[in-house]
């Protein structure tokens, strides 16, 4: 009985919040003088539609969430709707709000949604836009440094940062669960909740770029929850990359501005295309507009489709360990920012491994090891250094198993992991004269890492 009362209490809160937004939208769609509101007057009201969409999805009302999403997208794209279609648009907007309010009253009484109603409105909204009108918004060509690394109040940051890191850690854990089972509805729901809270917290303190990237992830997860798109391997790859980008933004490192100017637009545009039901390889003009780093990322995502969600042993590492695989040809500018960052991660990995050897049950160090390996792997794949990314991928998956309690660290484990760090250092040297030695040591390290997970508990 208490759980039923708790649920009803939550529903009451949801209905109250949604009714407030409905009242604002109803007023906007029906000006006091009886005139027809213009696109300019209505476009900014998409924030109210976004509010009811997010709240509906959070409380599990799929039909209401879909109507909220339709209201939001129509209002956001109001300026692109043809003048001849605007009267019909107003008619649809007014009708949707009436339908939303009627369904809201039904759920307030404990009734069930009529999903056919929201599906009907979807068909109506689809008819407003010609194929060419479906515009995917893009970020500015060059994002400003003060947008990417904003000046924020130190006291505000002191309580925001731990909270945001907790959200990101949970998102990462849920991401790994979805790699194992992409149809895990509970994990999808929790992922939505985490990214929604991160977005709202970021907005509250004025961390706009973090809010914008989180918004893109939230939109994608909502589309997955509503069944408008599937959680494909490509979508998983981009969501994982978005989490890495959010972590990079949290560092607030001015030295990372150039990289963020590449990463943020690429991630948000990739998420937008996935939400629109497009495959990334179908939009080569968008890839070309972003630049050479994006082309590398697109290729990486294609490679990840073969490995995401599989067991460690199935990673596509070249059995012959060719020269090009071990020392790939990389863009000099990309290397200029990747190399210093990678060296920091390598130093961190080594220090954390030495510490975990003495404190094998230290959960904080285990978490740090996992995050460091995950970030280094993602960075390596991003710049096209596949051999490095593949090797670190094994380290990451092993630490994930330790983190989840499936494996307990013993001294032999740290020996193998430290030898792998030595090989990572050799890879970073990119020395053609030591290729034979590198090939032998890489193969040996790889073999050792493949057998680390055999000592499960």
Buried (B, 14 or more C-beta within 10 A) or exposed (E): EEEEEEEEEEBEEBBEBBBEBBEBBBEBBBEEEEEEBEBEBBBEBBEBBBBBBBBBBBBBBBBBBBBBBBBBBBBBBBEBBEEEBBEBBBEBBBBBBEBBBEBBEBBBEEEEBBBEBBEEBBEBBEEBBEEEEBEBEEBEEEBEEEBBBBEBEEEEBEEBBEEBEEBBBBBBBBBBBBBEEBEBEEBBBBBBBBBBBBBBBBBEBEBBBBBBBBBBBBBBBBBBBBEBBBBBBBBBBBBBBBBBBBBBBBEBBEEBBBBBBBBBBBBBBBBBBBBBEBEBEEBEEBBEEBBBBBBBBBBBBBBBBEBBBBEBEEBEBEEEBEEEBBBBEBBEEBBEBBBEBBEEBBEBBBBBBEBBBEEBEBEEBBBBBBBBBBBBBBBBBBBBBBBBBBBBBBBBBBBBBBBEEEBEBEEEBBEBBBBBBEBBBBBBEBEEEBBEEBBEBBBBBBEBBBEBBEEEE
